[in-house]
Amino acid sequence: MKIYGQAQNNESELEILSEATLVAEPSTLRDLASFLYRCADAIEDQGESWEHEHFENNEVVSPHFVVFNPNVVRT
């Protein structure tokens, strides 16, 4: 597993992160956990035809959380 991230003030540079900290209410954490399960199921069910998905929540300001399929070849 690799975790990539961007600083709020520099959205063009992706960096591999050594640590990620989530600060969220229990309901948001449960929504995120459910999202991750759905992504895992989609990767298994759809294979390389499934590339990525964005997590969306209803917070006014929220970071982007994206899951990419590690089996998809990017050119």
Secondary structure, 3 states (H helix, E strand, C coil): CCCEEEECCEEEEEEECCCCCCCCCHHHHHHHHHHHHHHHHHHHHHHHHCCEEEECCCCCCCCCEEEECCCCCCC
